[in-house]
């Protein structure tokens, strides 16, 4: 009996490190300091700084959690970061001035918006090689986001006042939807039936029917709305407002703002933990990431990171 109890206690003690490591890391590209800050979401502390190019911006984490793909704008490339070694592991040449980066739900494809050539480059994540590019009508694409089923890619054209829609299998643009001035962040409902697009200069959020390619609703957000994050349950959408250092919370059943949360200066792109309990908001002018408790809709921490954080990626 004593031996059985000893084994049980030993097994429990051995499991403690695994439980402590269960919380994901948040990866923050800092365009002013050329690094990727690593935040342990269990403690909300920075545990590492990884060199990630001259001006890192768009960032996603591969499906296995071992590689981060980071756009390095002035060097016209996608930097690969080994997250276990916390070191650069290569790069992929892209077009001039890459910006936002998206990843398909199955992790097989990376999409990168290329500003100067007005196209989206697709990288095969199984080979880490550039596969093809699709030209879009909109000028200066900012973000390229896969729909949950991977069939569509929505692209915000910040100088085109429109969202371009790419059919991934056909590898061609199939629709352009006019929206407000300077569209930025894009997010999808979990079922993929709706896309939410923030228009920065219009300070509006557009709700797009992804089946009929039609605008369902237009919502007034905070000043200079730009980042979008959709809660995993689909009931709330978070919008960062760069003009007044807040995040708006939209109830998707009524398309109304139900809360406004103060954060750091120039809140930009954001990411939620997989359980949806915490939202991490890159605040460029504060050099910090604001952490929001999404159940209480309150800010619970400001985590200092590098200079000019651009966004957050969490796998």
VOPAGU-2260 file (C-alpha; in pm, 1 decimal, decimal comma):
REM VOPAGU-2260
SITE   aa  ch    i         X         Y         Z
SITE  UNK   A    0       0,0       0,0       0,0
SITE  UNK   A    1     279,8     237,2      91,1
SITE  UNK   A    2     459,0     155,0    -234,3
SITE  UNK   A    3     146,2     228,8    -436,2
SITE  UNK   A    4     103,0     562,2    -258,3
SITE  UNK   A    5     468,8     648,7    -318,2
SITE  UNK   A    6     428,1     583,5    -691,0
SITE  UNK   A    7     115,1     796,5    -703,1
SITE  UNK   A    8     288,0    1090,5    -532,3
SITE  UNK   A    9     591,6    1054,5    -757,8
SITE  UNK   A   10     374,6    1053,1   -1068,8
SITE  UNK   A   11     195,8    1367,1    -948,2
SITE  UNK   A   12     524,1    1545,6    -886,6
SITE  UNK   A   13     656,1    1447,9   -1228,8
SITE  UNK   A   14     340,4    1584,1   -1390,4
SITE  UNK   A   15     379,2    1930,0   -1232,9
SITE  UNK   A   16     626,0    2061,8   -1493,5
SITE  UNK   A   17     391,5    1947,4   -1769,1
SITE  UNK   A   18     100,9    2130,7   -1610,0
SITE  UNK   A   19     311,4    2443,5   -1566,2
SITE  UNK   A   20     411,1    2430,8   -1932,7
SITE  UNK   A   21      53,9    2383,9   -2053,8
SITE  UNK   A   22     -12,1    2756,5   -2103,8
SITE  UNK   A   23      85,0    2874,8   -2452,5
SITE  UNK   A   24     342,6    3137,1   -2537,0
SITE  UNK   A   25     252,9    3466,1   -2704,4
SITE  UNK   A   26     495,5    3590,3   -2968,8
SITE  UNK   A   27     522,6    3965,4   -3026,3
SITE  UNK   A   28     703,1    4113,8   -3329,6
SITE  UNK   A   29     867,4    4444,4   -3237,6
SITE  UNK   A   30     921,7    4646,4   -3554,3
SITE  UNK   A   31    1134,1    4906,0   -3377,5
SITE  UNK   A   32    1380,2    4668,3   -3214,3
SITE  UNK   A   33    1387,2    4382,2   -3464,2
SITE  UNK   A   34    1292,1    4114,2   -3214,1
SITE  UNK   A   35    1023,6    3864,8   -3127,4
SITE  UNK   A   36     929,2    3890,6   -2760,2
SITE  UNK   A   37     813,2    3564,7   -2601,0
SITE  UNK   A   38     548,4    3599,4   -2330,0
SITE  UNK   A   39     456,6    3308,1   -2104,3
SITE  UNK   A   40      78,2    3346,0   -2082,8
SITE  UNK   A   41      73,8    3160,5   -1749,9
SITE  UNK   A   42     272,4    3436,6   -1580,7
SITE  UNK   A   43     242,0    3724,7   -1829,3
SITE  UNK   A   44     618,3    3771,6   -1820,0
SITE  UNK   A   45     864,1    3798,3   -2111,0
SITE  UNK   A   46    1085,5    3490,0   -2104,3
SITE  UNK   A   47    1292,4    3550,8   -2420,0
SITE  UNK   A   48    1378,0    3796,9   -2696,7
SITE  UNK   A   49    1456,9    3645,5   -3037,7
SITE  UNK   A   50    1620,1    3836,8   -3326,7
SITE  UNK   A   51    1365,7    3837,2   -3611,2
SITE  UNK   A   52    1492,1    4063,8   -3888,9
SITE  UNK   A   53    1520,8    4437,9   -3928,5
SITE  UNK   A   54    1151,2    4528,2   -3905,1
SITE  UNK   A   55     933,4    4228,3   -3810,8
SITE  UNK   A   56     560,4    4265,9   -3854,4
SITE  UNK   A   57     310,9    3995,9   -3950,5
SITE  UNK   A   58     365,6    3675,8   -3750,4
SITE  UNK   A   59     202,4    3333,1   -3731,2
SITE  UNK   A   60     302,0    3013,7   -3554,2
SITE  UNK   A   61     306,3    2680,6   -3738,3
SITE  UNK   A   62      53,9    2415,3   -3642,6
SITE  UNK   A   63     314,9    2209,6   -3457,1
SITE  UNK   A   64     416,7    2511,2   -3250,1
SITE  UNK   A   65     780,7    2474,8   -3348,0
SITE  UNK   A   66     820,6    2747,2   -3613,0
SITE  UNK   A   67     718,5    3111,6   -3632,2
SITE  UNK   A   68     686,0    3281,9   -3970,5
SITE  UNK   A   69     765,4    3654,2   -3947,4
SITE  UNK   A   70     752,2    3911,7   -4226,6
SITE  UNK   A   71    1067,1    4125,8   -4235,6
SITE  UNK   A   72     944,4    4428,7   -4428,6
SITE  UNK   A   73    1263,5    4611,8   -4538,6
SITE  UNK   A   74    1442,5    4286,8   -4625,4
SITE  UNK   A   75    1149,6    4160,1   -4836,5
SITE  UNK   A   76    1149,7    3818,1   -4676,7
SITE  UNK   A   77     975,1    3580,8   -4442,1
SITE  UNK   A   78    1196,2    3492,8   -4146,2
SITE  UNK   A   79    1166,2    3142,0   -4001,7
SITE  UNK   A   80    1220,0    3121,2   -3626,4
SITE  UNK   A   81    1288,1    2793,1   -3446,7
SITE  UNK   A   82    1078,9    2833,7   -3132,7
SITE  UNK   A   83    1244,6    2549,3   -2944,3
SITE  UNK   A   84    1594,6    2687,2   -2999,6
SITE  UNK   A   85    1464,6    3044,6   -2999,3
SITE  UNK   A   86    1680,5    3134,7   -3294,6
SITE  UNK   A   87    1641,5    3217,9   -3663,2
SITE  UNK   A   88    1627,9    2908,8   -3881,9
SITE  UNK   A   89    1627,7    3052,9   -4234,4
SITE  UNK   A   90    1426,6    3284,2   -4456,6
SITE  UNK   A   91    1211,8    3286,6   -4770,7
SITE  UNK   A   92    1242,4    3562,0   -5031,4
SITE  UNK   A   93     917,4    3749,5   -5097,6
SITE  UNK   A   94     809,8    4061,1   -5286,4
SITE  UNK   A   95     877,8    4418,7   -5181,8
SITE  UNK   A   96     739,1    4522,3   -4841,2
SITE  UNK   A   97     562,3    4217,1   -4693,8
SITE  UNK   A   98     308,2    4293,5   -4422,1
SITE  UNK   A   99      40,6    4073,3   -4265,5
SITE  UNK   A  100      80,1    3696,3   -4249,7
SITE  UNK   A  101    -198,5    3437,5   -4231,8
SITE  UNK   A  102    -199,4    3059,9   -4190,0
SITE  UNK   A  103    -452,1    2799,4   -4300,6
SITE  UNK   A  104    -630,2    2601,0   -4028,2
SITE  UNK   A  105    -450,4    2282,1   -4131,2
SITE  UNK   A  106    -117,0    2463,1   -4110,1
SITE  UNK   A  107     -13,3    2368,7   -4463,5
SITE  UNK   A  108     -15,3    2716,5   -4616,6
SITE  UNK   A  109     114,8    3060,5   -4523,4
SITE  UNK   A  110     -25,7    3371,3   -4693,1
SITE  UNK   A  111     169,4    3698,6   -4697,0
SITE  UNK   A  112      29,8    4033,8   -4813,2
SITE  UNK   A  113     284,0    4217,3   -5030,8
SITE  UNK   A  114     229,3    4593,6   -5034,4
SITE  UNK   A  115     427,8    4723,0   -5329,5
SITE  UNK   A  116     328,4    4459,5   -5586,0
SITE  UNK   A  117     -34,1    4435,8   -5469,2
SITE  UNK   A  118     -39,3    4059,5   -5441,6
SITE  UNK   A  119     -46,7    3775,7   -5191,9
SITE  UNK   A  120     237,6    3524,2   -5182,6
SITE  UNK   A  121     158,1    3169,1   -5072,0
SITE  UNK   A  122     424,4    2959,5   -4901,1
SITE  UNK   A  123     400,3    2580,9   -4870,3
SITE  UNK   A  124     464,9    2520,3   -4498,8
SITE  UNK   A  125     553,1    2155,9   -4559,0
SITE  UNK   A  126     853,8    2256,5   -4770,9
SITE  UNK   A  127     899,7    2618,4   -4655,1
SITE  UNK   A  128     917,5    2731,8   -5016,4
SITE  UNK   A  129     728,7    2999,9   -5208,8
SITE  UNK   A  130     461,9    2822,5   -5416,6
SITE  UNK   A  131     265,9    3091,0   -5603,7
SITE  UNK   A  132     128,2    3445,0   -5586,7
SITE  UNK   A  133    -213,8    3593,7   -5659,4
SITE  UNK   A  134    -259,6    3950,1   -5779,8
SITE  UNK   A  135    -532,4    4153,9   -5609,2
SITE  UNK   A  136    -717,7    4459,9   -5733,5
SITE  UNK   A  137    -684,3    4657,9   -5411,7
SITE  UNK   A  138    -383,0    4879,1   -5356,0
SITE  UNK   A  139    -143,6    4822,1   -5067,2
SITE  UNK   A  140    -270,4    4495,7   -4914,6
SITE  UNK   A  141    -222,6    4483,7   -4538,7
SITE  UNK   A  142    -362,0    4152,8   -4412,0
SITE  UNK   A  143    -431,5    3817,1   -4580,4
SITE  UNK   A  144    -646,0    3580,6   -4374,4
SITE  UNK   A  145    -768,9    3229,4   -4453,3
SITE  UNK   A  146   -1132,1    3140,1   -4387,7
SITE  UNK   A  147   -1167,9    2856,3   -4134,4
SITE  UNK   A  148   -1226,5    2599,0   -4411,8
SITE  UNK   A  149    -924,8    2722,8   -4608,2
SITE  UNK   A  150   -1124,3    2784,5   -4925,8
SITE  UNK   A  151   -1106,9    3164,8   -4922,6
SITE  UNK   A  152    -846,3    3426,4   -4839,2
SITE  UNK   A  153    -968,1    3773,0   -4743,7
SITE  UNK   A  154    -725,4    4058,0   -4813,5
SITE  UNK   A  155    -759,2    4410,8   -4675,3
SITE  UNK   A  156    -639,4    4675,6   -4921,1
SITE  UNK   A  157    -561,1    4972,3   -4700,9
SITE  UNK   A  158    -542,7    5223,0   -4987,7
SITE  UNK   A  159    -823,3    5061,7   -5186,5
SITE  UNK   A  160   -1117,4    5095,9   -4944,8
SITE  UNK   A  161   -1203,4    4735,7   -5025,0
SITE  UNK   A  162   -1160,1    4372,8   -4928,0
SITE  UNK   A  163   -1033,2    4139,4   -5199,8
SITE  UNK   A  164   -1143,2    3775,3   -5186,6
SITE  UNK   A  165    -921,5    3499,7   -5326,6
SITE  UNK   A  166   -1046,8    3151,7   -5413,3
SITE  UNK   A  167    -754,9    2946,3   -5284,2
SITE  UNK   A  168    -811,2    2638,6   -5502,1
SITE  UNK   A  169    -857,8    2843,6   -5818,3
SITE  UNK   A  170    -572,6    3074,6   -5718,4
SITE  UNK   A  171    -753,6    3383,9   -5840,2
SITE  UNK   A  172    -944,8    3679,8   -5698,3
SITE  UNK   A  173   -1319,0    3617,7   -5726,3
SITE  UNK   A  174   -1470,0    3924,1   -5559,5
SITE  UNK   A  175   -1394,4    4270,4   -5427,5
SITE  UNK   A  176   -1618,6    4420,9   -5159,1
SITE  UNK   A  177   -1607,7    4798,0   -5094,7
SITE  UNK   A  178   -1574,8    4896,1   -4728,8
SITE  UNK   A  179   -1472,9    5207,6   -4537,0
SITE  UNK   A  180   -1146,2    5396,8   -4566,9
SITE  UNK   A  181    -824,4    5212,1   -4483,9
SITE  UNK   A  182    -936,8    4857,4   -4402,2
SITE  UNK   A  183    -702,6    4673,2   -4168,3
SITE  UNK   A  184    -770,5    4376,2   -3940,6
SITE  UNK   A  185    -979,5    4075,8   -4046,8
SITE  UNK   A  186   -1134,7    3797,5   -3839,7
SITE  UNK   A  187   -1379,9    3514,5   -3907,9
SITE  UNK   A  188   -1662,9    3365,6   -3706,6
SITE  UNK   A  189   -1580,8    3005,7   -3604,2
SITE  UNK   A  190   -1824,5    2866,8   -3863,5
SITE  UNK   A  191   -1669,4    3085,8   -4133,8
SITE  UNK   A  192   -2001,9    3238,2   -4235,7
SITE  UNK   A  193   -1906,9    3592,3   -4135,7
SITE  UNK   A  194   -1593,6    3801,5   -4168,4
SITE  UNK   A  195   -1528,6    4109,2   -3955,2
SITE  UNK   A  196   -1318,3    4386,6   -4108,5
SITE  UNK   A  197   -1198,3    4700,3   -3929,4
SITE  UNK   A  198   -1172,6    5018,9   -4137,1
SITE  UNK   A  199    -925,6    5247,3   -3962,5
SITE  UNK   A  200    -995,4    5589,7   -4113,3
SITE  UNK   A  201   -1370,6    5527,7   -4110,5
SITE  UNK   A  202   -1361,0    5401,6   -3749,5
SITE  UNK   A  203   -1602,7    5127,7   -3850,0
SITE  UNK   A  204   -1631,1    4749,6   -3849,5
SITE  UNK   A  205   -1793,9    4572,2   -4143,3
SITE  UNK   A  206   -1968,1    4237,0   -4106,8
SITE  UNK   A  207   -1944,9    4042,1   -4433,7
SITE  UNK   A  208   -2153,0    3741,9   -4536,7
SITE  UNK   A  209   -1884,9    3506,0   -4671,1
SITE  UNK   A  210   -2135,4    3291,2   -4862,8
SITE  UNK   A  211   -2303,5    3567,4   -5062,6
SITE  UNK   A  212   -2013,1    3814,5   -5044,9
SITE  UNK   A  213   -2238,3    4087,8   -4911,3
SITE  UNK   A  214   -2216,1    4333,7   -4622,6
SITE  UNK   A  215   -2453,4    4231,0   -4342,6
SITE  UNK   A  216   -2386,4    4520,1   -4109,4
SITE  UNK   A  217   -2173,6    4829,8   -4056,7
SITE  UNK   A  218   -2085,6    4916,7   -3697,1
SITE  UNK   A  219   -1939,1    5232,4   -3552,9
SITE  UNK   A  220   -1628,3    5140,7   -3354,5
SITE  UNK   A  221   -1378,4    5350,4   -3159,3
SITE  UNK   A  222   -1152,2    5603,7   -3333,3
SITE  UNK   A  223    -901,6    5448,7   -3577,4
SITE  UNK   A  224   -1023,9    5092,9   -3535,9
SITE  UNK   A  225    -773,1    4847,3   -3679,0
SITE  UNK   A  226    -712,0    4509,0   -3509,6
SITE  UNK   A  227    -970,5    4229,2   -3496,7
SITE  UNK   A  228    -988,3    3917,2   -3278,3
SITE  UNK   A  229   -1289,2    3681,9   -3272,4
SITE  UNK   A  230   -1358,7    3482,9   -2956,2
SITE  UNK   A  231   -1354,4    3102,9   -3006,5
SITE  UNK   A  232   -1722,4    3081,6   -2909,0
SITE  UNK   A  233   -1811,9    3333,3   -3180,8
SITE  UNK   A  234   -2021,2    3541,6   -2943,6
SITE  UNK   A  235   -1782,7    3836,2   -2918,8
SITE  UNK   A  236   -1547,2    4027,4   -3146,1
SITE  UNK   A  237   -1269,7    4247,2   -3009,4
SITE  UNK   A  238   -1162,5    4561,1   -3196,0
SITE  UNK   A  239    -853,6    4766,9   -3111,5
SITE  UNK   A  240    -896,0    5143,3   -3142,8
SITE  UNK   A  241    -566,6    5318,6   -3211,4
SITE  UNK   A  242    -707,0    5666,9   -3166,2
SITE  UNK   A  243    -815,4    5644,0   -2803,8
SITE  UNK   A  244    -617,9    5350,5   -2659,5
SITE  UNK   A  245    -915,5    5119,1   -2614,3
SITE  UNK   A  246   -1053,5    4784,0   -2720,7
SITE  UNK   A  247   -1421,3    4757,2   -2809,6
SITE  UNK   A  248   -1618,1    4438,8   -2743,7
SITE  UNK   A  249   -1892,0    4357,0   -2994,2
SITE  UNK   A  250   -2182,0    4123,6   -2914,1
SITE  UNK   A  251   -2224,0    3929,7   -3239,1
SITE  UNK   A  252   -2588,6    3844,1   -3173,5
SITE  UNK   A  253   -2690,8    4210,1   -3169,8
SITE  UNK   A  254   -2392,3    4370,1   -3348,6
SITE  UNK   A  255   -2360,6    4622,2   -3067,4
SITE  UNK   A  256   -2066,5    4731,4   -2853,5
SITE  UNK   A  257   -2114,8    4598,0   -2500,3
SITE  UNK   A  258   -1787,0    4710,4   -2341,3
SITE  UNK   A  259   -1491,4    4941,5   -2394,8
SITE  UNK   A  260   -1161,6    4857,3   -2226,6
SITE  UNK   A  261    -868,8    5093,4   -2177,4
SITE  UNK   A  262    -529,3    4962,0   -2291,7
SITE  UNK   A  263    -186,8    5101,9   -2387,3
SITE  UNK   A  264    -117,4    5365,1   -2651,9
SITE  UNK   A  265    -177,3    5282,8   -3020,6
SITE  UNK   A  266    -328,6    4938,1   -2976,4
SITE  UNK   A  267    -274,8    4741,0   -3294,5
SITE  UNK   A  268    -302,5    4372,4   -3375,4
SITE  UNK   A  269    -416,7    4118,9   -3115,9
SITE  UNK   A  270    -451,3    3749,8   -3034,8
SITE  UNK   A  271    -657,6    3538,0   -2797,4
SITE  UNK   A  272    -542,0    3237,9   -2600,1
SITE  UNK   A  273    -694,7    2913,3   -2734,9
SITE  UNK   A  274    -944,2    2900,0   -2448,3
SITE  UNK   A  275   -1048,9    3258,3   -2519,1
SITE  UNK   A  276    -995,4    3370,1   -2159,7
SITE  UNK   A  277    -721,2    3624,8   -2228,2
SITE  UNK   A  278    -664,0    3875,4   -2507,2
SITE  UNK   A  279    -314,9    4007,9   -2581,8
SITE  UNK   A  280    -303,6    4352,5   -2746,0
SITE  UNK   A  281      12,0    4498,2   -2901,4
SITE  UNK   A  282      35,9    4865,3   -2801,0
SITE  UNK   A  283     297,6    5025,7   -3024,5
SITE  UNK   A  284     359,0    5359,7   -2858,8
SITE  UNK   A  285     362,1    5207,1   -2511,8
SITE  UNK   A  286     618,1    4941,4   -2602,4
SITE  UNK   A  287     396,5    4692,6   -2423,0
SITE  UNK   A  288     128,8    4429,2   -2461,9
SITE  UNK   A  289    -192,5    4486,8   -2268,7
SITE  UNK   A  290    -357,1    4170,9   -2134,0
SITE  UNK   A  291    -736,4    4159,8   -2106,1
SITE  UNK   A  292    -945,8    3921,2   -1898,6
SITE  UNK   A  293   -1221,1    3849,7   -2152,0
SITE  UNK   A  294   -1462,7    3709,5   -1894,4
SITE  UNK   A  295   -1459,2    4031,6   -1691,3
SITE  UNK   A  296   -1370,1    4265,8   -1980,5
SITE  UNK   A  297   -1093,7    4434,7   -1781,8
SITE  UNK   A  298    -722,5    4490,8   -1838,4
SITE  UNK   A  299    -519,7    4281,6   -1596,4
SITE  UNK   A  300    -161,6    4356,3   -1702,5
SITE  UNK   A  301      72,8    4558,6   -1921,7
SITE  UNK   A  302     371,7    4350,9   -2028,4
SITE  UNK   A  303     676,9    4553,5   -2143,2
SITE  UNK   A  304     820,2    4416,5   -2468,6
SITE  UNK   A  305    1043,0    4558,4   -2743,7
SITE  UNK   A  306    1006,5    4885,0   -2931,3
SITE  UNK   A  307     691,3    4937,5   -3139,1
SITE  UNK   A  308     516,7    4601,1   -3102,2
SITE  UNK   A  309     310,1    4534,3   -3416,4
SITE  UNK   A  310     101,6    4232,8   -3324,6
SITE  UNK   A  311      69,2    3907,0   -3133,4
SITE  UNK   A  312      68,4    3541,9   -3240,6
SITE  UNK   A  313     -46,2    3255,2   -3019,6
SITE  UNK   A  314     -71,8    2889,1   -3120,4
